[in-house]
Amino acid sequence: MEFESDLARSSEYKSFRSTVPLKQIVVDNDALKVEYPVYWTVLEWCEGFRRLLDLLEIDRAHLLGASLGGFLAQKFAETTFNCPRVASLILCNSFIDTKIFNYADSSSVFWMLPATLLKKMIIGRFPRKLMDSHIADSIDFMVERLDSINQSELASRLTLNCSPDYVQPHKIQVDVTILDVFDESALSQSVKEELYKCYPTARLAHLKSGGNFPFLSRAEEVNIYLQVHLRVYEGSHLSACDSGTPVDR
């Protein structure tokens, strides 16, 4: 019998999978879904996401991004600053400069590496020490998700994550909440402090623990911070209760 994490077997996850259909939307020649298609540059990704918002007739969106997702959300806010498409940002365990991963010289050849090696590069950043069951299960769940991603999708994500690039925070004039953890994660304390410096007026939402994936391991706490962040928009045209305003992950 194939192993499944507790999260994958949970009634909440099964209910979500059974009631929320996976949608695929064709944007020009690309198909965007919850797991975005293969892009090899950040600018390509930003253009694809902009076209998705256009197709869905969404003027401005609240974006939640974790790790690479947070970096891409910042870059999208940066590239659209002349015609703002981002209402606010929630950055979870994220960063502002890809140089922290030390793969700049080899990122150009990720496209030709086998999927097994790419997966090892990702899994190798997960902690191996003893941890509480919720954090351990969040890692198991994400490892399972890796098995559903093909070689080109893995290679493109690692390329976006490691190719030389950085955020220009002076172009990001939106409300920001920074959500991170005090326990061990893939990001060092110095990387977190750089993010704080870039957004001195941001709300800081700290979790005592949660690991790399606090949105899974500490979902209830994270949801409270999301509600606090979005509450200020209630009753406005940027209300997250409007079905036309998504939260991106």
SERO-4910 file (N, C-alpha, C, O; in steps of 0.05 Angstrom, whole numbers):
BEGIN
 pado doro    nc1    nc2    nc3   cac1   cac2   cac3    cc1    cc2    cc3    oc1    oc2    oc3
  Met    A     17    -24      0      0      0      0     18     25      0     36     27     16
  Glu    A     12     44    -18     28     68    -20     24     86      4      2     90     13
  Phe    A     47     96     14     46    113     38     33    140     31     38    152     10
  Glu    A     16    150     50      4    176     47      8    191     74      6    179     95
  Ser    A     14    216     72     17    232     97    -10    235    110    -31    231     98
  Asp    A     -9    243    136    -34    247    150    -50    270    137    -75    269    137
  Leu    A    -36    290    127    -51    312    114    -66    303     89    -89    310     84
  Ala    A    -53    285     74    -66    275     49    -90    258     56   -109    256     40
  Arg    A    -89    244     80   -111    227     88   -133    242    104   -154    231    110
  Ser    A   -127    267    111   -146    282    129   -172    287    115   -174    290     90
  Ser    A   -193    289    131   -220    294    120   -222    322    107   -236    325     88
  Glu    A   -207    341    119   -207    368    108   -196    369     79   -207    381     61
  Tyr    A   -173    355     75   -161    354     49   -178    339     29   -181    348      6
  Lys    A   -189    317     37   -206    301     19   -231    317     12   -241    316    -11
  Ser    A   -242    332     32   -266    349     26   -259    371      6   -275    376    -12
  Phe    A   -236    383     10   -227    404     -9   -224    392    -37   -234    404    -57
  Arg    A   -211    369    -39   -207    357    -66   -233    349    -79   -235    350   -104
  Ser    A   -253    341    -63   -278    332    -75   -297    355    -81   -315    351    -98
  Thr    A   -294    378    -68   -313    400    -72   -302    423    -89   -318    439   -100
  Val    A   -276    425    -91   -264    447   -106   -250    435   -131   -229    423   -129
  Pro    A   -262    437   -155   -251    425   -178   -225    439   -187   -222    463   -184
  Leu    A   -207    423   -198   -182    434   -209   -189    446   -237   -198    432   -255
  Lys    A   -184    472   -239   -191    485   -264   -165    491   -280   -145    498   -269
  Gln    A   -167    489   -306   -145    496   -323   -155    518   -342   -175    514   -356
  Ile    A   -140    540   -343   -148    562   -360   -126    567   -381   -103    570   -373
  Val    A   -133    568   -406   -114    573   -427   -111    603   -431   -130    617   -437
  Val    A    -86    612   -428    -80    641   -433    -60    642   -456    -37    634   -453
  Asp    A    -70    651   -479    -54    649   -504    -47    620   -509    -65    603   -512
  Asn    A    -21    614   -509    -13    586   -513     -6    571   -488      3    549   -488
  Asp    A    -10    585   -465     -3    573   -439    -28    565   -424    -49    577   -427
  Ala    A    -25    546   -406    -47    537   -389    -39    544   -360    -20    532   -350
  Leu    A    -54    561   -347    -48    568   -319    -68    554   -301    -92    554   -306
  Lys    A    -58    542   -280    -75    530   -260    -62    535   -233    -44    551   -230
  Val    A    -71    521   -212    -59    524   -186    -29    520   -187    -14    534   -175
  Glu    A    -21    499   -202      7    495   -207     13    507   -234      6    496   -255
  Tyr    A     26    530   -234     30    545   -259     48    529   -278     63    512   -270
  Pro    A     46    535   -304     61    521   -325     91    527   -324    100    543   -307
  Val    A    105    516   -342    134    519   -343    141    547   -353    133    555   -375
  Tyr    A    155    562   -336    167    588   -344    196    587   -336    204    576   -316
  Trp    A    213    599   -353    242    598   -348    254    624   -338    277    625   -330
  Thr    A    238    646   -339    247    672   -328    224    684   -311    201    678   -315
  Val    A    232    701   -292    213    714   -275    194    732   -292    170    734   -286
  Leu    A    206    745   -312    189    763   -328    168    747   -343    145    757   -346
  Glu    A    175    723   -353    155    706   -366    133    699   -347    109    700   -354
  Trp    A    140    692   -322    120    685   -302    102    708   -296     78    705   -295
  Cys    A    114    732   -293     98    756   -287     78    762   -310     55    770   -305
  Glu    A     88    759   -334     70    764   -357     48    744   -358     25    751   -364
  Gly    A     54    718   -353     33    698   -352     12    703   -331    -12    699   -335
  Phe    A     21    711   -307      3    717   -285    -14    742   -291    -38    742   -285
  Arg    A     -2    762   -304    -17    786   -312    -39    778   -332    -62    788   -330
  Arg    A    -33    761   -351    -53    752   -370    -76    737   -357    -99    739   -365
  Leu    A    -69    721   -336    -89    707   -322   -108    726   -308   -133    723   -309
  Leu    A    -98    746   -294   -115    766   -281   -132    781   -302   -156    786   -297
  Asp    A   -121    787   -325   -136    800   -346   -159    782   -355   -182    791   -358
  Leu    A   -153    756   -359   -174    738   -369   -196    735   -348   -219    733   -355
  Leu    A   -189    735   -322   -209    733   -301   -222    759   -294   -239    761   -276
  Glu    A   -213    781   -308   -224    808   -304   -220    817   -275   -237    828   -262
  Ile    A   -196    812   -265   -188    820   -238   -169    844   -240   -148    842   -252
  Asp    A   -177    866   -229   -162    890   -230   -137    889   -212   -115    893   -221
  Arg    A   -143    883   -186   -121    882   -166   -126    858   -147   -149    852   -141
  Ala    A   -105    845   -139   -108    821   -123    -91    822    -98    -69    834    -98
  His    A   -100    809    -77    -84    804    -53    -68    779    -58    -80    758    -64
  Leu    A    -42    780    -54    -26    757    -61    -12    745    -36      1    760    -21
  Leu    A    -16    720    -31     -2    705    -10     18    687    -24     12    671    -40
  Gly    A     44    691    -16     65    675    -28     84    664     -7     92    679     10
  Ala    A     90    638    -10    109    625      9    135    619     -6    134    607    -28
  Ser    A    157    625      6    184    620     -6    185    631    -34    183    655    -38
  Leu    A    189    614    -55    191    624    -82    165    639    -89    166    659   -104
  Gly    A    142    629    -80    117    643    -86    117    672    -75    106    690    -88
  Gly    A    129    676    -52    132    703    -41    150    720    -58    144    744    -63
  Phe    A    172    709    -68    190    723    -85    176    731   -111    178    754   -120
  Leu    A    162    713   -123    148    719   -148    126    739   -144    121    756   -161
  Ala    A    112    738   -121     91    758   -115    103    786   -113     92    805   -123
  Gln    A    127    788   -100    140    814    -99    149    823   -127    145    847   -133
  Lys    A    159    805   -143    168    813   -170    144    822   -187    147    840   -204
  Phe    A    121    809   -183     97    817   -198     89    845   -189     82    862   -206
  Ala    A     89    851   -163     83    878   -154    103    898   -165     95    920   -172
  Glu    A    128    890   -166    149    908   -177    145    913   -206    146    937   -215
  Thr    A    140    893   -222    138    897   -251    113    911   -260    111    921   -282
  Thr    A     92    911   -242     67    925   -249     63    951   -233     41    961   -231
  Phe    A     85    962   -222     82    985   -205     72   1010   -220     59   1027   -207
  Asn    A     77   1012   -246     66   1035   -261     36   1033   -266     22   1053   -270
  Cys    A     26   1008   -265     -3   1003   -268    -10    981   -248    -12    958   -255
  Pro    A    -13    989   -222    -14    969   -200    -35    948   -204    -58    953   -210
  Arg    A    -26    923   -200    -45    900   -201    -46    885   -174    -61    867   -171
  Val    A    -29    894   -155    -28    881   -129    -40    899   -108    -31    922   -105
  Ala    A    -60    889    -93    -72    904    -72    -56    903    -46    -53    923    -32
  Ser    A    -45    879    -40    -29    876    -16    -13    849    -19    -19    833    -36
  Leu    A      7    846     -1     24    823     -2     25    810     26     27    824     46
  Ile    A     24    783     27     29    768     51     52    749     43     49    731     27
  Leu    A     75    754     56    100    739     49    106    719     71    112    727     93
  Cys    A    106    694     64    111    673     84    138    659     79    142    648     58
  Asn    A    156    661     99    182    649     96    195    656     69    204    638     54
  Ser    A    195    681     62    203    689     35    230    704     36    242    707     57
  Phe    A    238    714     12    265    726      9    264    747    -13    244    750    -27
  Ile    A    286    763    -15    286    785    -35    308    781    -56    309    796    -75
  Asp    A    326    762    -52    348    759    -70    355    729    -73    358    715    -53
  Thr    A    355    719    -98    360    691   -103    389    682    -97    394    658    -97
  Lys    A    407    701    -93    435    693    -88    438    677    -63    459    663    -59
  Ile    A    418    677    -45    420    662    -20    422    632    -25    431    618     -7
  Phe    A    414    623    -48    414    594    -53    439    583    -66    443    559    -68
  Asn    A    457    602    -74    484    594    -83    484    575   -107    501    558   -110
  Tyr    A    463    578   -124    462    561   -148    463    578   -174    456    567   -195
  Ala    A    471    603   -172    470    621   -195    486    610   -219    477    612   -242
  Asp    A    509    598   -214    526    589   -236    515    564   -249    520    559   -273
  Ser    A    499    548   -235    489    523   -247    459    524   -254    449    505   -266
  Ser    A    446    546   -248    417    547   -253    410    545   -282    388    536   -290
  Ser    A    429    553   -300    423    552   -329    422    524   -340    414    520   -363
  Val    A    431    504   -324    431    476   -334    410    459   -320    409    434   -325
  Phe    A    394    471   -303    373    455   -289    355    441   -309    345    419   -303
  Trp    A    350    453   -332    331    442   -351    338    415   -361    321    399   -370
  Met    A    365    408   -360    374    383   -370    379    362   -349    387    340   -356
  Leu    A    376    368   -323    381    349   -302    357    331   -298    334    339   -302
  Pro    A    362    306   -290    340    287   -286    323    295   -262    333    308   -243
  Ala    A    298    287   -262    279    295   -241    288    285   -214    284    299   -194
  Thr    A    300    261   -212    309    250   -186    329    268   -173    329    273   -149
  Leu    A    348    279   -189    368    297   -178    356    324   -169    363    335   -149
  Leu    A    337    334   -185    324    359   -178    308    356   -152    308    374   -135
  Lys    A    295    333   -148    280    328   -123    299    327   -100    293    337    -78
  Lys    A    323    315   -103    342    313    -82    352    341    -74    357    346    -50
  Met    A    355    359    -93    363    386    -87    343    400    -70    350    416    -52
  Ile    A    318    395    -75    296    407    -59    294    395    -32    294    409    -11
  Ile    A    292    368    -31    289    354     -6    313    358     12    311    357     37
  Gly    A    337    362      1    361    365     16    360    390     34    376    392     53
  Arg    A    343    409     28    341    433     45    321    430     68    319    447     85
  Phe    A    308    407     69    289    402     92    305    393    116    324    377    113
  Pro    A    298    402    140    312    393    164    309    363    169    288    351    162
  Arg    A    329    351    181    328    322    187    326    316    216    324    292    224
  Lys    A    327    336    233    327    331    262    298    324    271    279    327    256
  Leu    A    296    316    296    269    310    307    252    335    307    262    357    313
  Met    A    227    332    301    208    354    300    180    344    308    176    320    309
  Asp    A    162    363    314    136    354    322    121    342    298    129    346    275
  Ser    A    100    327    304     87    311    284     74    328    262     73    319    239
  His    A     64    352    269     51    369    248     71    379    228     66    380    204
  Ile    A     95    387    238    116    396    219    126    373    202    130    376    178
  Ala    A    130    350    215    139    326    200    119    318    178    127    311    156
  Asp    A     93    320    185     73    313    165     71    333    142     66    326    120
  Ser    A     76    359    148     76    379    127     99    373    107     95    377     83
  Ile    A    122    364    117    144    357     99    136    332     82    141    331     58
  Asp    A    124    312     95    116    288     81     96    295     58     98    285     36
  Phe    A     78    313     65     57    321     45     70    335     21     63    329     -1
  Met    A     90    353     26    103    367      4    120    349    -12    122    352    -37
  Val    A    133    329      1    148    309    -14    130    293    -33    137    288    -56
  Glu    A    106    286    -23     86    273    -40     79    290    -64     76    279    -86
  Arg    A     75    316    -60     68    334    -81     90    335   -102     85    338   -126
  Leu    A    115    333    -93    137    333   -112    135    311   -132    142    314   -156
  Asp    A    125    288   -123    122    265   -141    102    269   -163    101    255   -183
  Ser    A     85    290   -160     64    295   -181     74    316   -201     59    323   -220
  Ile    A     98    327   -197    109    347   -215    130    335   -233    147    320   -224
  Asn    A    127    340   -259    146    327   -278    173    342   -279    176    363   -266
  Gln    A    191    331   -295    219    342   -295    220    371   -304    233    387   -291
  Ser    A    205    378   -325    207    406   -335    195    426   -315    204    448   -312
  Glu    A    173    417   -301    162    435   -281    181    439   -257    184    461   -248
  Leu    A    193    417   -248    213    420   -227    236    437   -235    245    455   -220
  Ala    A    246    433   -259    269    448   -269    263    478   -271    279    495   -264
  Ser    A    239    484   -281    231    512   -284    229    526   -257    237    549   -255
  Arg    A    217    513   -238    215    525   -211    242    530   -198    246    551   -186
  Leu    A    260    510   -201    287    514   -190    302    536   -205    318    551   -193
  Thr    A    297    538   -231    310    559   -246    300    587   -237    316    605   -233
  Leu    A    274    589   -234    263    615   -223    274    621   -196    279    644   -189
  Asn    A    277    600   -180    286    603   -152    315    611   -150    323    625   -131
  Cys    A    332    603   -169    361    605   -166    374    623   -187    397    631   -182
  Ser    A    361    630   -209    374    648   -228    378    676   -215    361    685   -200
  Pro    A    400    689   -221    406    715   -209    383    735   -212    376    742   -235
  Asp    A    372    744   -190    350    764   -191    346    774   -163    352    760   -143
  Tyr    A    334    798   -161    329    809   -134    305    828   -137    298    837   -158
  Val    A    293    834   -114    269    851   -112    278    880   -109    298    886    -94
  Gln    A    264    898   -122    269    927   -118    246    937   -101    225    946   -111
  Pro    A    248    937    -74    226    943    -56    215    971    -59    192    976    -52
  His    A    232    990    -68    222   1018    -71    199   1020    -91    185   1040    -92
  Lys    A    197   1000   -109    175   1000   -128    150    986   -118    130    985   -132
  Ile    A    151    976    -94    128    961    -83    115    977    -61    123    976    -38
  Gln    A     95    993    -69     81   1011    -51     54    999    -43     33   1011    -49
  Val    A     54    977    -30     29    964    -22     32    955      7     54    954     19
  Asp    A      9    948     19      8    938     46     21    910     47     16    893     30
  Val    A     39    905     67     54    880     68     52    869     96     56    883    116
  Thr    A     47    843     98     50    827    122     72    806    118     71    791     98
  Ile    A     91    805    136    112    785    134    107    764    156    106    770    180
  Leu    A    104    740    147     98    717    164    121    698    164    127    686    143
  Asp    A    134    694    187    155    674    188    156    660    215    140    666    233
  Val    A    175    642    217    176    624    241    202    629    256    222    638    244
  Phe    A    202    622    282    225    625    298    242    599    299    265    600    307
  Asp    A    230    577    290    245    552    291    260    548    265    261    566    248
  Glu    A    272    525    261    289    520    237    273    519    211    251    506    210
  Ser    A    283    533    191    271    532    164    294    534    144    317    536    152
  Ala    A    287    535    119    308    536     98    321    563     97    342    566     85
  Leu    A    309    584    109    320    611    109    334    618    135    324    612    156
  Ser    A    357    630    132    372    639    155    360    664    167    344    677    155
  Gln    A    368    671    192    359    695    205    367    720    189    352    739    188
  Ser    A    391    720    178    400    743    163    383    748    138    378    771    131
  Val    A    373    726    125    356    729    102    329    742    111    318    759     97
  Lys    A    319    733    134    294    744    144    297    774    151    279    790    145
  Glu    A    320    781    162    324    809    170    327    827    146    319    850    147
  Glu    A    338    817    124    339    832     99    311    839     89    306    861     80
  Leu    A    292    819     92    265    824     83    252    845    101    238    863     91
  Tyr    A    257    844    127    246    864    146    256    892    138    240    911    138
  Lys    A    281    894    131    293    921    124    280    932     99    276    957     97
  Cys    A    272    915     81    260    924     56    232    935     60    223    952     45
  Tyr    A    219    925     81    191    934     86    189    943    115    177    928    132
  Pro    A    200    966    122    201    974    150    173    979    162    171    979    187
  Thr    A    153    984    146    126    989    157    108    964    156     84    966    162
  Ala    A    120    941    148    103    917    145     94    907    172    108    911    193
  Arg    A     71    893    173     63    879    197     81    854    199     87    841    179
  Leu    A     89    848    223    105    824    228     88    803    242     78    808    264
  Ala    A     85    780    230     69    758    241     88    735    247     94    720    229
  His    A     97    732    271    116    712    279    102    687    291     84    690    308
  Leu    A    111    664    282    101    639    294    125    627    310    147    626    301
  Lys    A    119    617    334    140    605    351    153    582    336    177    577    338
  Ser    A    137    567    321    147    544    306    128    539    282    106    550    281
  Gly    A    138    523    264    122    518    240    138    506    217    127    495    198
  Gly    A    165    509    219    182    498    198    179    512    171    172    536    170
  Asn    A    185    498    150    184    510    123    156    515    112    152    532     95
  Phe    A    136    500    123    109    502    112     89    508    134     71    491    139
  Pro    A     90    531    147     72    537    169     43    538    161     25    534    177
  Phe    A     38    544    135     10    545    125     -3    517    126    -27    514    124
  Leu    A     14    496    129      4    469    132      6    460    161    -13    449    172
  Ser    A     30    464    173     34    454    200     21    471    222     16    461    244
  Arg    A     16    496    216      4    514    236    -19    530    222    -20    554    224
  Ala    A    -36    515    208    -56    528    191    -75    546    206    -82    568    196
  Glu    A    -83    539    230   -102    555    245    -89    582    253   -102    603    251
  Glu    A    -64    582    261    -50    607    268    -46    624    243    -51    648    245
  Val    A    -38    612    221    -34    627    196    -60    640    187    -61    663    178
  Asn    A    -83    625    189   -109    636    181   -116    660    197   -129    679    187
  Ile    A   -110    660    223   -116    684    240   -100    708    229   -112    730    227
  Tyr    A    -75    704    223    -59    727    212    -70    736    185    -70    760    179
  Leu    A    -80    718    169    -91    725    143   -116    742    147   -121    762    133
  Gln    A   -133    734    166   -157    749    172   -150    777    182   -164    797    174
  Val    A   -130    780    199   -122    806    209   -112    823    186   -119    847    184
  His    A    -96    812    168    -86    827    145   -108    837    127   -108    860    118
  Leu    A   -128    820    122   -149    826    102   -172    842    114   -188    854    100
  Arg    A   -174    843    141   -197    856    154   -199    885    147   -221    896    145
  Val    A   -176    899    143   -177    927    138   -189    934    111   -196    957    105
  Tyr    A   -193    914     94   -204    918     67   -234    913     66   -247    917     45
  Glu    A   -245    903     88   -274    897     89   -290    922     82   -285    944     93
  Gly    A   -310    918     64   -327    940     57   -316    958     35   -329    977     26
  Ser    A   -291    953     26   -279    969      5   -280    954    -21   -287    930    -22
  His    A   -272    967    -43   -271    954    -69   -249    933    -70   -247    917    -89
  Leu    A   -231    933    -50   -210    913    -49   -216    891    -28   -198    876    -20
  Ser    A   -241    888    -21   -249    868     -1   -243    840    -12   -249    833    -34
  Ala    A   -229    824      5   -223    797     -2   -248    779     -2   -246    756    -11
  Cys    A   -270    789      8   -295    774      8   -308    774    -20   -325    758    -25
  Asp    A   -299    792    -37   -308    794    -64   -297    769    -79   -273    764    -79
  Ser    A   -315    754    -91   -307    729   -104   -288    734   -127   -275    715   -136
  Gly    A   -286    759   -136   -267    765   -158   -239    771   -149   -222    776   -166
  Thr    A   -234    771   -123   -208    778   -112   -195    754   -101   -202    745    -79
  Pro    A   -174    743   -114   -162    718   -105   -140    722    -85   -129    744    -83
  Val    A   -134    701    -71   -109    700    -56    -91    679    -69    -99    656    -70
  Asp    A    -68    687    -79    -51    669    -94    -32    655    -75    -22    667    -55
  Arg    A    -26    629    -80     -8    614    -63     14    603    -80     32    589    -70
***
